[in-house]
Amino acid sequence: MGTDSYADETTVGDRGSVPVPAEIRDRFDIQPGDKIRWRLTDDGDIELEVVNQRFGAFEGFEPIDIGETNAADEHNLSGAQ
């Protein structure tokens, strides 16, 4: 951030956790479940990248109809009729 940017201070917890200030969360749309990637540059600076992880792995897939099932079929994993 530049010299005219917002500045805040947080405290590292006992287990290494660091709270992200609310203004930073709001500006970069950081939500629960998102990840922050930390990188050290060759110059000794720290770069952060926000990785949105708030949706399931199959969020974009459409369900397909595989036929009607009944209660007896739902528990028959062996394939026997």
HUHU-V150400 format. One record per residue. RES is the residue in one small letter. SS is DSSP state (H for helix, E for strand, - for the rest). PSI is psi in radians with two decimals (* if undefined). D_LAST is the distance of its C-alpha to the last C-alpha in whole Angstrom. Layout:
<<RES/SS/PSI/D_LAST> <RES/SS/PSI/D_LAST>>
This chain:
<<m/-/2.60/65> <g/-/3.09/69> <t/-/-0.38/72> <d/-/0.18/72> <s/-/2.87/68> <y/-/2.42/67> <a/-/2.45/67> <d/-/2.92/65> <e/-/2.38/65> <t/-/2.86/62> <t/-/2.33/61> <v/E/2.24/59> <g/-/3.04/57> <d/-/-0.56/57> <r/-/0.24/54> <g/-/0.09/55> <s/-/2.55/53> <v/E/2.06/56> <p/-/2.49/55> <v/-/2.17/56> <p/-/2.56/58> <a/H/-0.73/57> <e/H/-0.64/60> <i/H/-0.77/58> <r/H/-0.77/54> <d/H/-0.81/55> <r/H/-0.65/57> <f/-/0.21/54> <d/-/0.86/51> <i/-/2.12/50> <q/-/2.83/47> <p/-/2.37/45> <g/-/-0.34/43> <d/-/2.79/45> <k/E/2.69/46> <i/E/2.13/50> <r/E/2.31/51> <w/E/2.32/54> <r/E/2.44/56> <l/E/2.27/59> <t/-/2.93/61> <d/-/-0.43/64> <d/-/-0.05/67> <g/-/0.14/65> <d/-/2.86/64> <i/E/2.29/61> <e/E/2.47/58> <l/E/2.50/55> <e/E/2.27/52> <v/E/2.23/50> <v/E/1.94/47> <n/-/2.12/45> <q/-/0.49/41> <r/-/0.03/40> <f/-/2.69/37> <g/-/2.86/34> <a/-/-0.48/33> <f/-/0.37/31> <e/-/-0.66/33> <g/-/-0.05/34> <f/-/2.48/30> <e/-/2.37/29> <p/-/2.63/25> <i/-/2.66/23> <d/-/2.05/21> <i/-/0.26/17> <g/-/2.89/16> <e/-/2.47/15> <t/-/2.78/13> <n/-/3.06/13> <a/H/-0.66/13> <a/H/-0.68/10> <d/H/-0.55/9> <e/H/-0.50/12> <h/-/0.04/11> <n/-/1.58/8> <l/-/-0.18/10> <s/-/-0.32/9> <g/-/-0.11/6> <a/-/2.53/4> <q/-/*/0>>
